[in-house]
Amino acid sequence: MKSEVKYDHIIFTTPKGKLFDQKYANRLSLSKNLLIVAGHYKEIDDRVREYFATDEISIGNYVLTGGELPALIITDAIIRLIPGVLNDSEAALDDSFQDGEIIEAPYYTRPAEYRGLKVPEVLLSGNEKEIKKWKQEQSRILTEKWRNFNKRSTI
């Protein structure tokens, strides 16, 4: 006799659900078995939702033609937190929103100058203490800038 699969979470994507964020992704990444159900056009029959759903998740305050894209976004946010998925096992710990509402500092790659645009000198200095200080300050500035912009924005 075939055993029934037990799910830790049966997630329905819906604009009416709890807003998905990094904290929610972190919690779901600790689960063993997840099932994400994505409705199309006008959601899923409410009787099915009521009977099966353990979680109802929204990715934002807007409506799409279906729940497939939210399901992919939720999946990607969860999978990258699983050890071994990213090359650097510590990388996900430094991401934006991992420690609350903080946005990560800007990233720069090589070359040190591109079309007249230069990488900040502190990042080239090799002084880890100053680099860390610079990144923390940039994170604070960016978080403040975008949070204030989002509060004022009425596009």
SERO-4910 file (N, C-alpha, C, O; in steps of 0.05 Angstrom, whole numbers):
BEGIN
 pado doro    nc1    nc2    nc3   cac1   cac2   cac3    cc1    cc2    cc3    oc1    oc2    oc3
  Met    A     17    -24      0      0      0      0     18     25      0     37     26     15
  Lys    A     11     44    -17     27     69    -19     20     87      4     -3     92     10
  Ser    A     42     98     16     37    117     39     31    145     28     40    153      7
  Glu    A     15    159     43      7    186     36     29    205     43     40    204     65
  Val    A     36    223     24     57    243     30     45    264     49     23    274     45
  Lys    A     60    271     69     52    291     88     67    317     82     92    316     78
  Tyr    A     53    339     80     65    364     74     66    381     99     47    383    115
  Asp    A     89    395    103     91    414    125     74    438    120     62    450    138
  His    A     73    446     94     57    469     86     45    463     59     58    452     41
  Ile    A     19    470     56      6    470     30     -1    499     25    -19    510     37
  Ile    A     14    511      7     13    540      2     -4    546    -22      0    535    -43
  Phe    A    -23    564    -19    -39    574    -41    -29    603    -47    -28    619    -28
  Thr    A    -23    609    -72    -16    636    -79    -42    651    -84    -59    642    -99
  Thr    A    -44    675    -72    -68    691    -74    -62    720    -67    -46    724    -48
  Pro    A    -74    739    -80    -70    767    -72    -82    773    -44    -76    794    -33
  Lys    A    -98    755    -34   -111    759     -8    -94    748     15   -101    751     38
  Gly    A    -72    735      8    -56    721     29    -38    739     45    -37    763     41
  Lys    A    -23    726     63     -3    740     79     20    749     61     29    733     44
  Leu    A     28    773     64     50    784     47     76    769     52     85    766     75
  Phe    A     87    759     31    112    743     32    136    761     36    138    782     23
  Asp    A    153    753     54    178    769     59    200    750     66    197    725     67
  Gln    A    224    760     72    247    744     77    243    727    102    252    704    103
  Lys    A    231    737    123    226    722    147    209    697    141    214    676    152
  Tyr    A    189    701    125    171    679    117    187    658    101    184    634    105
  Ala    A    204    668     82    221    650     66    240    634     84    243    610     81
  Asn    A    251    647    104    269    633    123    255    611    137    265    589    140
  Arg    A    231    617    146    215    597    161    208    573    143    211    550    151
  Leu    A    199    578    119    192    557    100    216    540     91    213    517     85
  Ser    A    239    553     91    263    538     82    271    515    101    286    498     94
  Leu    A    260    516    125    266    495    145    247    471    142    250    451    156
  Ser    A    228    473    124    208    452    120    220    430    103    238    434     88
  Lys    A    209    406    107    217    383     91    200    380     65    211    374     44
  Asn    A    174    383     67    156    380     45    137    403     42    121    409     60
  Leu    A    140    416     19    122    439     13    107    433    -12    117    419    -30
  Leu    A     82    442    -14     67    440    -38     56    468    -43     43    480    -26
  Ile    A     61    479    -67     51    505    -74     30    501    -96     35    489   -117
  Val    A      6    511    -91    -16    509   -109    -21    537   -121    -26    556   -106
  Ala    A    -20    539   -148    -23    564   -161    -48    564   -178    -51    549   -197
  Gly    A    -67    582   -170    -91    585   -185    -86    600   -211    -65    612   -214
  His    A   -105    600   -229   -103    616   -253   -129    631   -258   -151    620   -255
  Tyr    A   -126    655   -266   -148    674   -271   -162    682   -246   -156    704   -235
  Lys    A   -181    668   -236   -196    676   -213   -192    658   -188   -211    650   -175
  Glu    A   -167    653   -183   -160    637   -159   -169    608   -161   -174    597   -182
  Ile    A   -172    596   -137   -179    568   -134   -206    566   -119   -211    583   -102
  Asp    A   -221    546   -125   -247    542   -111   -243    545    -81   -225    532    -69
  Asp    A   -259    561    -68   -255    568    -40   -258    543    -22   -246    542      0
  Arg    A   -274    524    -30   -276    499    -14   -250    484    -13   -243    473      7
  Val    A   -236    484    -36   -210    470    -37   -190    485    -19   -174    473     -4
  Arg    A   -190    512    -22   -172    529     -5   -177    524     24   -159    520     40
  Glu    A   -203    525     32   -210    521     60   -202    494     71   -194    492     94
  Tyr    A   -204    473     55   -199    446     64   -169    440     65   -160    426     83
  Phe    A   -154    449     44   -126    441     41   -105    461     50    -84    453     60
  Ala    A   -110    487     46    -89    507     49    -80    509     79    -97    512     97
  Thr    A    -54    508     83    -43    515    110    -32    543    110    -31    556    130
  Asp    A    -25    553     86    -14    580     83    -26    592     57    -30    579     37
  Glu    A    -33    618     59    -41    633     35    -22    657     33    -20    673     51
  Ile    A     -8    658     10     14    677      7      9    695    -16      1    687    -38
  Ser    A     14    721    -12     13    742    -32     42    753    -36     56    755    -16
  Ile    A     49    759    -60     76    771    -65     74    801    -67     94    815    -72
  Gly    A     51    812    -64     48    841    -66     19    849    -70      2    833    -76
  Asn    A     14    875    -68    -13    885    -70    -20    892    -99    -23    916   -106
  Tyr    A    -21    872   -115    -29    874   -143    -39    847   -152    -35    827   -138
  Val    A    -52    846   -175    -64    821   -185    -51    813   -211    -46    830   -229
  Leu    A    -44    788   -214    -33    776   -238    -54    758   -251    -75    753   -239
  Thr    A    -48    748   -275    -67    730   -288    -67    702   -276    -85    687   -280
  Gly    A    -46    696   -260    -45    670   -248    -26    669   -225    -11    689   -220
  Gly    A    -25    647   -210     -8    645   -187     19    632   -194     35    626   -175
  Glu    A     24    627   -220     49    613   -227     74    630   -221     93    619   -210
  Leu    A     73    655   -228     97    672   -222    101    676   -192    124    673   -183
  Pro    A     81    681   -176     85    681   -147     97    655   -137    114    655   -119
  Ala    A     87    632   -147     98    606   -139    128    604   -145    143    594   -129
  Leu    A    136    614   -168    165    613   -176    181    632   -157    203    624   -149
  Ile    A    170    655   -151    184    674   -134    187    662   -106    209    663    -94
  Ile    A    166    651    -95    167    638    -69    187    615    -69    203    613    -50
  Thr    A    186    599    -90    205    576    -92    234    585    -93    250    574    -78
  Asp    A    240    605   -109    267    615   -111    277    626    -85    300    621    -77
  Ala    A    260    642    -71    268    654    -46    274    632    -25    292    636     -8
  Ile    A    259    610    -26    263    589     -6    288    572    -13    304    566      4
  Ile    A    290    564    -39    311    545    -47    339    557    -42    357    542    -34
  Arg    A    342    583    -47    369    594    -44    378    594    -15    402    599     -9
  Leu    A    360    589      4    367    588     32    376    560     41    386    557     63
  Ile    A    371    541     25    379    513     31    409    510     29    420    516      8
  Pro    A    422    499     50    451    496     49    460    480     24    448    459     18
  Gly    A    480    490     11    491    476    -13    480    487    -39    491    481    -60
  Val    A    458    502    -38    447    513    -63    464    535    -75    470    536    -99
  Leu    A    473    553    -58    492    574    -66    520    565    -62    526    549    -44
  Asn    A    539    574    -79    567    566    -77    578    573    -49    593    557    -37
  Asp    A    572    597    -40    581    606    -14    559    601      7    538    614      6
  Ser    A    564    583     25    543    576     44    535    599     62    513    599     74
  Glu    A    551    619     64    545    643     81    532    665     65    522    684     77
  Ala    A    531    663     39    522    685     22    494    694     29    489    718     31
  Ala    A    475    676     33    447    683     38    444    698     65    425    712     68
  Leu    A    463    693     83    461    706    109    466    736    108    458    751    126
  Asp    A    479    746     86    485    774     83    466    789     65    469    813     61
  Asp    A    446    775     55    427    787     36    410    809     49    407    811     73
  Ser    A    400    826     31    381    846     40    358    832     54    350    810     47
  Phe    A    347    845     75    324    836     90    328    812    107    310    803    121
  Gln    A    352    800    107    358    777    123    357    785    153    349    769    170
  Asp    A    365    809    159    364    818    187    343    840    190    349    862    200
  Gly    A    319    835    181    298    855    184    293    870    158    291    857    137
  Glu    A    293    896    159    285    913    137    309    926    124    306    946    110
  Ile    A    333    916    128    357    929    119    363    921     90    363    898     83
  Ile    A    369    941     73    377    937     46    407    935     45    422    950     58
  Glu    A    417    916     29    446    911     27    460    935     14    449    950     -1
  Ala    A    486    937     21    503    957      9    506    951    -21    502    929    -30
  Pro    A    514    971    -37    519    967    -66    541    947    -71    559    944    -55
  Tyr    A    540    933    -93    560    914   -102    577    926   -124    567    942   -141
  Tyr    A    602    919   -125    620    928   -146    637    904   -155    644    887   -138
  Thr    A    642    902   -180    659    880   -190    682    892   -206    687    916   -205
  Arg    A    697    876   -220    719    885   -236    709    894   -263    689    883   -272
  Pro    A    722    912   -276    746    926   -268    741    948   -248    717    955   -243
  Ala    A    762    959   -236    759    980   -216    748   1006   -228    737   1022   -214
  Glu    A    751   1009   -254    739   1032   -268    727   1023   -294    739   1007   -309
  Tyr    A    702   1032   -299    688   1025   -323    675   1050   -334    657   1061   -321
  Arg    A    683   1058   -358    673   1081   -371    673   1106   -353    654   1121   -353
  Gly    A    694   1109   -339    697   1132   -321    684   1129   -294    687   1146   -277
  Leu    A    670   1107   -290    657   1102   -264    675   1084   -247    684   1063   -256
  Lys    A    682   1094   -223    701   1081   -206    689   1067   -182    668   1075   -172
  Val    A    701   1045   -175    694   1031   -150    703   1049   -127    725   1060   -128
  Pro    A    687   1052   -106    696   1069    -83    723   1059    -73    728   1035    -69
  Glu    A    741   1078    -67    768   1073    -59    770   1054    -35    787   1037    -33
  Val    A    752   1058    -15    752   1042      9    751   1012      3    763    996     17
  Leu    A    736   1005    -18    733    977    -26    758    965    -38    762    941    -38
  Leu    A    776    982    -48    801    973    -59    824    974    -39    846    964    -45
  Ser    A    818    985    -15    839    989      5    849    963     18    872    962     27
  Gly    A    832    943     20    840    919     34    836    921     64    840    902     79
  Asn    A    827    944     74    822    948    102    794    938    109    774    952    105
  Glu    A    793    914    119    767    900    124    750    916    144    725    917    141
  Lys    A    762    928    164    747    944    184    733    968    170    709    973    175
  Glu    A    748    982    154    736   1005    140    716    997    119    696   1011    115
  Ile    A    721    974    106    702    964     86    676    957     99    654    964     89
  Lys    A    677    944    122    653    936    136    638    961    145    613    962    143
  Lys    A    652    981    155    640   1006    164    626   1020    141    604   1030    143
  Trp    A    640   1021    117    629   1033     93    603   1019     85    583   1032     78
  Lys    A    604    992     85    580    976     77    557    981     95    534    984     86
  Gln    A    562    982    121    540    988    140    528   1015    136    504   1018    137
  Glu    A    545   1035    131    535   1062    126    519   1063    100    498   1076     99
  Gln    A    529   1050     79    514   1050     54    487   1035     57    468   1044     45
  Ser    A    487   1014     72    462   1000     77    442   1018     91    418   1018     84
  Arg    A    451   1033    111    434   1051    125    423   1072    107    399   1078    107
  Ile    A    440   1084     90    432   1105     71    411   1095     51    391   1107     46
  Leu    A    417   1071     39    399   1060     19    372   1053     31    351   1058     20
  Thr    A    373   1041     55    348   1033     68    331   1058     74    307   1058     68
  Glu    A    343   1078     85    329   1103     90    318   1115     65    295   1124     64
  Lys    A    334   1116     44    326   1128     19    302   1114      7    282   1127     -1
  Trp    A    303   1087      5    281   1072     -8    257   1070      9    234   1069     -2
  Arg    A    260   1068     35    236   1067     52    221   1094     51    197   1094     50
  Asn    A    236   1116     52    223   1142     50    210   1146     22    188   1157     20
  Phe    A    224   1137      1    213   1139    -26    187   1123    -28    167   1133    -39
  Asn    A    187   1099    -18    163   1082    -19    140   1093     -3    117   1089    -11
  Lys    A    145   1107     18    124   1120     34    111   1143     19     87   1148     22
  Arg    A    127   1158      4    117   1181    -11    106   1175    -38     89   1189    -48
  Ser    A    115   1153    -49    109   1146    -77     79   1140    -81     68   1123    -67
  Thr    A     67   1154    -99     39   1149   -107     37   1149   -137     24   1166   -150
  Ile    A     51   1130   -149     51   1128   -178     24   1119   -189     21   1116   -213
***
